[in-house]
Amino acid sequence: TYTQHSLYTTMSNNIGFIGTGMMASALIDGIVAKGIRLPSQIHCSDIYPPARDAASKKGYNATPSSATVCANSDNAIFLAVKPNCVMDACKDIMNAGSSSSTGSNTNDDDDAVIISIAAGVTLESLEKALPGRRVVRVMPNTPCLVGEAACGFALGTHATESDRTLVKTLLDAVGVSMEVNEVLLNAVTGLSGSGPAYVFQFIEALSDGGVRSGLPRNVATMLAAQTVKGAAEMVLRTGKHPGELKDGVTSPGGTTIAGVEALEKGGFRAATISAVTSATKRSMQLGGTSDAEIANKYNL
């Protein structure tokens, strides 16, 4: 049973996905689960039969043809392919537009907005490949798979207020989203895009510490993961600064401050900051920014 969402109108409001990999599938499932779209309003393409079969079993319209997706998607089209395949997908979109009844490639509010989740592909590159089309660039992360994504997005030159609302609604179906200037999407990549790996490593280390202190591995991992989840919820729900919450746990001369001291001696804070800045720098490099510009303009 799907609850009708306020975004429904008399239009078909079909959404297309070119590529149905892990991230795209999570987005689709979240959008449908929240009742933002019905399964019948999802059109997706993939060159791999198993991916299409999986989508079809969920009631989505799956096809090997991205042109078919473009022809049937009047609301939004997600570019969910690998970065080296984006330009080919853009050609398919433009060819589909050229063969439509309008026969025009100029900006038209009736065209589907193009939403790219391809890492490192800039709005400038997308708009050159999709002249006149409304484009949005998104940086999601893997917790999208469990409905807890942290996404950043940036609007292209022609994107409208309606596009902003639509993109945020779709992304919020699988977590939370925040609009940023495109140049900051590299920092989003370094923080929330790559961040789950840092957190997984921290959970693993916490679990290792529990095992070293005598706990069974399964108990240590469960306690570590729940501790991270609970602490994160406290930050989000209370709105308090993490430092204030930390101080609330660290009683004078107690166990927690002894542990915090050990983390500081091990360079925990500096290493975490360095992880984010290093990943941000790498994102810039992958996007074609020179090391000299990264150093001089962004001080990284």
N, C-alpha and C positions, 0 to 999 in steps of 0.2 A: 504494500500500500504506500502510495506516495502522496504527500500533502502538497497541494498547489501553492506555489510561491508567488509573492507579489510581483515578481518580474514578468510573469506570464502576461501576454497580450493576445490580441486576435492574430498576430503574426505567428509563424511557426517557431521563431526563436531557436532554430537549430544551431548547435555548436559543433564545430569540427575539430578533429585532432589529426594532424599529420604526424604519425608516429604514435605507437601505443606501448611504449616501454614502461618501466617501473614507475617513473614519476608521472607520466601522462595517465596511466591507469589509476593511480592513486587520486589524481585530480578528478578524473571522470567519476570514480566511485563516490568521492566526497560530494561532488556536485549533485549527483543523483540521490545519494542518501539524505541530503539536506532538503530534497524536494525542490531544488532550484531548477532542475530540468528533469523530464521523464527519460527513461532509457531510449524511447523511440526518437527523442530529439538529439541524440548523440550520434554523430557520424565520424567514423575513424578509419584510418588507413594504416596498413603495415605490410612490409614485404614478406614477413614471416608468417606462414600459415598458422602455427600454434598461437601466436599473439592474436590473430584474427578470430580463431576459434574460441579463445577465451573471452574475447569481447562479445562475440555473437551469443554465447551462452548466457551472458548477462542481459541480453536484450538490446544491445547496441547495434547500430548499423555498421558492420565492418566490411571493408573492401581492400583490395590490393592497390587501388587507384586513388592517388591524392587528388586527381582532377575530379573524381566523383564526390569526394568530400567537399571540395570547394564549391561544386555546383549545388550541393544540398545544404550548405551552411550559410545562413543569412544573418547570423548574429555575431559570431566570433569564430576565428580559426586559430587554434594553438599550433605553433611550430614546435614540435616536440621531438625533433630529430637531432642527431649528432651535429656539432658545429660545422663539420666538413660537408654535410649534406644540406645545409640551410639554403644555399644559393639555388640548388636544383629545385628545392621545394618552393622557393619564391617564384621561379620560372613557371612552375605548375599553377601557382595562384594567379599569376599575371595572364597566362594562357587561358585559364578558365574565365577570367574577367573579360578577355578579348573576345571570347566566343559566346559571351552572354548576350542578352537581348539589347543591352545598352551599347555594347561595343566600345566602351570608353574606359580609359585607365585613369581618368581624373578623379580627384577626391570626391566621394559621394557618401553622405551620411547613411545611405541605405546599404552600402557595402559592409561586409563583416569586418570588424576590427581584427587585425592580425596581432596575436600575442605570442611572443617568442620566449621560450624557456631555455634556449641554447646558450650555454656559457660562453662568454667572450665575444659574442657577435653584437656589435654596437648598433644603436639606433640609426646612425649615419649609414652604415653598411646596409641595414635592412631597408631604409627609405630609398637608397639608390637602387636596390634590387626590386623595390615595390613602389615605383613612382606614383605619388599622389595618394597612396593608401594610408589609412590610419594604423599606426603601429604602437605597440606597447612592449617593453622589455621587462621580463620578470626573472628574479633569482629566487627559486624555491629551495627547500632543503628536504632531506630524506624523512624526517618525522611527518611529512605529508602522508606517509604510508599508514600512520595511525591517527590521522586527523589532528596533528599537533605541529603543523608547519610554522615556520617563521619566514615570511616572504618579503622581499623588497621589490618594488616595481617603479619604473620610470616611463612617463608618457612621451611619445614622439611628437613631432612638429604639428601634425594634423589631428592628433587625438583630441577628443571632445570631453566635456564634463560627463556626458552619458557613458563614454568609454571608461572614464575613471571609476564611475559608480559600478559599472558592470564588472570590470576587472577586480575591484576590491571585493565585490559580492562573491564572485567565483573563487577567489583565493581564500577568503575568509571561511569558505565551506570546508577547508582542510586545515584550518589553524588561524593565524593572524597575519595581516599584511600591512606594510607601511610604505607610503610613497616617498621616494627620495629623488634627488637630482641624479641623473645617470652616472655622473662621475663617481658618486658614492656607492654605486652598485658593486664596485670592486671591494670596498670595505665591507659591504653586506656579504659578499662572497667569502671574505676572510673571516668574518665573525659567524654569521648564522649559516652560510652555505657550507663552510668547512667545519663549523663548530661542533656538530654532532660527533665527529671523529675525536675531537679533543675530550668531549664529555664521556664518550665510550672508554677512552683511555683512562680517564680519571676514575670511572666506575670500576674498571678492571684493577686499577692500582689500589683503590679502597678495598676491593675484595681480596686482593693479595695481602694487604695489611691485616685483614680479618683472619685469613688463613694462617698467616705468620703468627698471629696471636692465639691461635687454637681453634678457630671456628671451622666447621665443615664448609667446603666450597659453595655448595648450593645455598646454605644459610647466609654466608658472607656476601654472595652476589645479590641475593634478594634484598638484604638489608642495605647494601650499598646503593642499588638502583632506586629503592624506595626513599632513601635518604636524600638523594639528588632530586628526585621528583617532588618530595615534600618541601625541600628548601626552595626550589623554584616556584612552587605554588605560593609560598609565603611572600616571596618578592613580588609576585604578580598581584596577589590579593590585598596585601597590606599597603603597597605603594611606598614602603619604607626603603631607605637606602640599604643596599646589602651590608655595608659596614655597620650600620646601626643594628641590623639583625644579628650580625656576627657578634657584636658586643653583648647582645642579650644572652648569648650562649656561654661567653667566656667569663666565668666568675674568677675573682682574684686568687691566684695560686692554685687554680684547679686543673683538671685534666685537659680541658679544651685549649686553654692558653698554651699549655705545654705542646700540644699538637700543632697549634698555629705557629708557634716559634720554630718547630721543626720544618714546617712548610716554608717559612721565610728563609731559614738557613739553606734550604735546598733550592732556593730561587724560584719557587712556585709562581709567584705573581709575575716576575720578570719573564719567565719562560712562557706563560700564557699570553702576555702582551706580545711577545716576540712571535708566537705562533700566528696570531691574528695579523700582525703587520707583514710577516713573511708570506702568508697566503694572499693577502691583499696585493702585495708587490707581484707575486706570481700571476695573479689574475690580470694585472695591468700588462705584464709581459705577454701573456697569451692573447691579449687584445691588440697587440702590436705597438704598445708604448715602449719607447727606448729606455734603457737603464739610465741614461743621462737625464731624460725628462722626468723619470720617476724620482730620481735623487733631487733634482733642482726644483721641480714644481711641487712635488708631494712630500719631499723630505723623508723618503723611505729607502 
